[in-house]
């Protein structure tokens, strides 16, 4: 009985060492991936990646033309479409506005969606003000009145963007603002590949 008690104590004393070793190994792996350029802190593993887009219908907002999943699939058959979820109150959304405008100017079709309810609650007049201040790169713009579309796409927050391919699947995803590096290293190569 005493030997069992001593063995348990030793095991309890060694447990933190095991946790620290596992954490160290994970950190070392992350550092190696960063050094090789394979680490993306925005890659949160959206479960929808590679799957068909969910069915939805977004009403018009801020003078935009709403759209449905059928509209998005039809447009993506012609050329991949970047679907961008944003909110007028979102500071990172404002920081990505110039990048979205640059993509628009490069001919990348961008469709926008914002939620009028749930965690991402927005107001139509605030959306209009946001677009007036930061520009409107969206070919189509719709509002998710209940927040269901955001949930069905597996949103973690805003901004989040999804590239929809010719098969109507989610081919690419980024959580966080799109920047020049993402455009150059990820989005434009996808657009070039889609042309060939």
Buried (B, 14 or more C-beta within 10 A) or exposed (E): EEEEEEEEEEEEEEEEEEEEEEEEEEEEEEEEEEEEEEEBEEEBEBEBBEEEBBEBBBBBBBEBBBBBBEBBBEBBBEEBBBBBBBBBBBEBBBBBBBBBBBBBEEEBBBBBBBBBBBEBEBBBEBBBEBBEEBEBBBBBBBBBBEBBBBBBBBBEBBBBBBBBBBEBBBBBBBBBBBBEEBBEEBBBEBBEEBEE
